[in-house]
Amino acid sequence: GAGVSQSPSNKVTEKGKDVELRCDPISGHTALYWYRQRLGQGLEFLIYFQGNSAPDKSGLPSDRFSAERTGESVSTLTIQRTQQEDSAVYLCASSLQSGSPHEQFFGPGTRLTVL
Amino acid sequence: AQSVTQLDSHVSVSEGTPVLLRCNYSSSYSPSLFWYVQHPNKGLQLLLKYTSAATLVKGINGFEAEFKKSETSFHLTKPSAHMSDAAEYFCVVSVSPFGAGGTSYGKLTFGQGTILTVHP
């Protein structure tokens, strides 16, 4: 069956430009998560969706970061006025329900490079 | 608050020898603990999870981990390493939804990762 998909797989942009990253979760998964993985580091939690609401946005680094989700489907992560420190792999995960111990299934990630 | 410390950033073993990847956690509530593996250019894959049932957890590919509350540890082991085990491994903690409160519900906290190298 189809797993979590993300697009684009790679994105190179210039400093100051806006970027939009997309995540298609596994069908039927109500919970969706965004994480960021900087080079040589573990994953940092960004935001969690339950359906189309976001009960936990505590990991978003600044107001330049925002995310939306349409129902229990696609989510987009938008970074405005990108900075070089935004360069990272952005990973999306989905699970059947929110909360431990439900396994989160990860997408392949979007590698963002800000020049 | 919850946190995870992976004690080794790199571990190198010879094929056929045991593997030990160390992880210590901190959590205010009963945690769920996971090990994920990330092969080069591939997505994260769940190896195993502990959810307050048996303290010795068996996962895929011959890996297992033991939850030791007194030591706040969740070390990953495998009796005999295979070349295909070479990857980066992440220890992960998630606060139990029961009694956790607040918005940490379901949020995974990752360790910094341990790169496992397997020599022929």
Chai-1 contact restraints between the chains, C-beta under 6 A:
chainA,res_idxA,chainB,res_idxB,connection_type,confidence,min_distance_angstrom,max_distance_angstrom,comment,restraint_id
A,G42,B,F110,contact,1.0,0.0,6.0,A-B,restraint_1
A,G42,B,G111,contact,1.0,0.0,6.0,A-B,restraint_2
A,G42,B,Q112,contact,1.0,0.0,6.0,A-B,restraint_3
A,G42,B,G113,contact,1.0,0.0,6.0,A-B,restraint_4
A,L43,B,F110,contact,1.0,0.0,6.0,A-B,restraint_5
A,F45,B,K107,contact,1.0,0.0,6.0,A-B,restraint_6
A,P55,B,T103,contact,1.0,0.0,6.0,A-B,restraint_7
A,D56,B,T103,contact,1.0,0.0,6.0,A-B,restraint_8
A,S98,B,Y105,contact,1.0,0.0,6.0,A-B,restraint_9
A,S98,B,G106,contact,1.0,0.0,6.0,A-B,restraint_10
A,G99,B,P97,contact,1.0,0.0,6.0,A-B,restraint_11
A,G99,B,Y105,contact,1.0,0.0,6.0,A-B,restraint_12
A,G99,B,G106,contact,1.0,0.0,6.0,A-B,restraint_13
A,S100,B,S32,contact,1.0,0.0,6.0,A-B,restraint_14
A,S100,B,S94,contact,1.0,0.0,6.0,A-B,restraint_15
A,S100,B,S96,contact,1.0,0.0,6.0,A-B,restraint_16
A,P101,B,S32,contact,1.0,0.0,6.0,A-B,restraint_17
A,P101,B,K49,contact,1.0,0.0,6.0,A-B,restraint_18
A,P101,B,T51,contact,1.0,0.0,6.0,A-B,restraint_19
A,E103,B,L46,contact,1.0,0.0,6.0,A-B,restraint_20
A,F106,B,G43,contact,1.0,0.0,6.0,A-B,restraint_21
A,F106,B,L44,contact,1.0,0.0,6.0,A-B,restraint_22
A,P108,B,G43,contact,1.0,0.0,6.0,A-B,restraint_23
